[in-house]
Amino acid sequence: MRLNVAVVGGGIGGLAAVLAIRRAGHEAVCFEQSSELGELGAGIQIGPNASRLLHRLGLSEALAAVAVEPARLQFRRWHSGAVIKELVTGPEVIAAFGAPHYTLHRADLHRVLVDAVADVRPGLQCVGADQDDDGVNLRFADGTFYRADVVIGADGLGSRLRRLVSSGVARFSGKAAWRVLVPAEAVPNLADPPTLRLWLGPGKHVVSYPVSAGRLLNLAAALLADVEDTESWTREGPADELAAALHGWDPDLHTVIAAAKTTLRLPLFDRPPLEHIGTGRMTLLGDAAHPMLPFFAQGAAQAIEDAWVLGRVLRNATRATAPDALRRYEQARHARTATVQQRSVRNGELFQLPNGLRQRVRDVALRRFTLTRFDWLYGYDADTA
Ligand SMILES: Cc1cc2nc3c(=O)[nH]c(=O)nc-3n(C[C@H](O)[C@H](O)[C@H](O)COP(=O)(O)OP(=O)(O)OC[C@H]3O[C@@H](n4cnc5c(N)ncnc54)[C@H](O)[C@@H]3O)c2cc1C
């Protein structure tokens, strides 16, 4: 019997879930609160642990048209830009992990997923869900209802569905991510060859990489931020504030900031791993379940892994066995996502060590880095794990 699965939230995680659940032979429909489907004007990395799953969902060609596979990964010193360590990536990543490491414009990735799902239902904000033995009634802000056999909450950091299945509040990290996108030709020093760069500095770090098939360069800076600030934040932050915060940093970064038309600023949150992310016929995925700091660039990748595992557990499920299948999904994902959440916090600390002995020890360790260092993360295959 085909299940009727409702996915609440049309972000990267929700859309991937629809595709994975349909691939498992069920019906899946996606409800999105925004009336216009889209994503932030910023970049995203999709590591091999997630790109292999997107390929299996039939998206290789569409991704190849918009993604970049950086040829190098560089760790740099904050003030001079001197390279601490360079790794050759591109084909080496495929040789090591069997799938590429992509850098993309978020809107491009989102569009690829929306096109593949084909029938996302926009403008429908879920405001509640009531379940009985046979199914779940979703309630929407416009007064309409939808009945499903199974409901997946893919409604992000502020998830309304999470409040129905679990407690716990998001935790402000004390940091904000500043993000800009500029035309590649405005920053020739950083555009060619396609490179994923990290500048590591005391209390701050910066990442840059090409997106949109190399036409644009994405820059993201993780800087300290006051908790009080978050209340009044808009999504745009003044470029001169970003430039001032990076005073004394590599001049190439200032070339990027000077070329930017808009500067986005987002407070960064995560949440300690939750014991329960589901009950009965409802479960969560992605940021709704395990929001994480972006310092391993894995939030969306983990949401895509979630989506794949949901497809796996639901493959042979019936209306009667679906709740058990969801519990198997939750068990299968708990340790993995908790590890990535915790290591993301730790990575942020390492990237931002103050000048001094610990920073020098970190750099010695970095110089010994090889791709095998990422086996635990990128070598993971959600289909067999
Ligand atoms: C600065 C920064 C950089 C990052 N970089 C990376 C990276 O390089 N690689 C990576 O893998 N991850 C990265 N991440 C993390 C990644 O962006 C998120 O983990 C990912 O987007 C989460 O996807 P999601 O689908 O779970 O949630 P979301 O993207 O938040 O989507 C949730 C969707 O649900 C909708 N929604 C919410 N409530 C309702 C409702 N009640 N009814 C209907 N719809 C609703 C929302 O409108 C939204 O469309 C980064 C995050 C940040 C902040």
The ligand as a Gaussian input file, in Angstrom:
#p B3LYP/6-31G(d) Opt

LIG

0 1
 C       25.895000      30.874000       7.425000
 C       25.452000      29.488000       7.136000
 C       26.166000      28.725000       6.223000
 C       25.794000      27.417000       5.975000
 N       26.516000      26.686000       5.095000
 C       26.178000      25.404000       4.852000
 C       26.931000      24.621000       3.916000
 O       27.872000      25.116000       3.283000
 N       26.557000      23.318000       3.731000
 C       25.500000      22.756000       4.397000
 O       25.227000      21.562000       4.195000
 N       24.771000      23.486000       5.276000
 C       25.075000      24.779000       5.515000
 N       24.325000      25.535000       6.371000
 C       23.164000      24.919000       7.039000
 C       21.970000      24.860000       6.109000
 O       21.717000      26.130000       5.555000
 C       20.747000      24.372000       6.859000
 O       21.079000      23.331000       7.716000
 C       19.697000      23.889000       5.872000
 O       19.332000      24.917000       4.989000
 C       18.484000      23.373000       6.634000
 O       17.525000      22.976000       5.701000
 P       16.063000      22.598000       6.198000
 O       15.328000      22.221000       4.960000
 O       16.128000      21.656000       7.327000
 O       15.484000      23.953000       6.822000
 P       15.212000      25.364000       6.147000
 O       16.159000      25.639000       5.056000
 O       15.133000      26.342000       7.266000
 O       13.781000      25.199000       5.485000
 C       12.613000      25.194000       6.257000
 C       11.459000      25.564000       5.352000
 O       10.245000      25.376000       6.056000
 C        9.407000      26.482000       5.830000
 N        8.510000      26.566000       6.986000
 C        8.823000      26.939000       8.248000
 N        7.750000      26.861000       9.042000
 C        6.730000      26.422000       8.267000
 C        5.361000      26.142000       8.529000
 N        4.845000      26.297000       9.761000
 N        4.581000      25.706000       7.509000
 C        5.109000      25.541000       6.247000
 N        6.397000      25.817000       5.956000
 C        7.202000      26.232000       6.951000
 C       10.365000      27.655000       5.705000
 O        9.768000      28.754000       5.037000
 C       11.492000      27.030000       4.921000
 O       11.297000      27.090000       3.546000
 C       24.673000      26.848000       6.641000
 C       23.937000      27.624000       7.529000
 C       24.307000      28.924000       7.775000
 C       23.510000      29.740000       8.749000

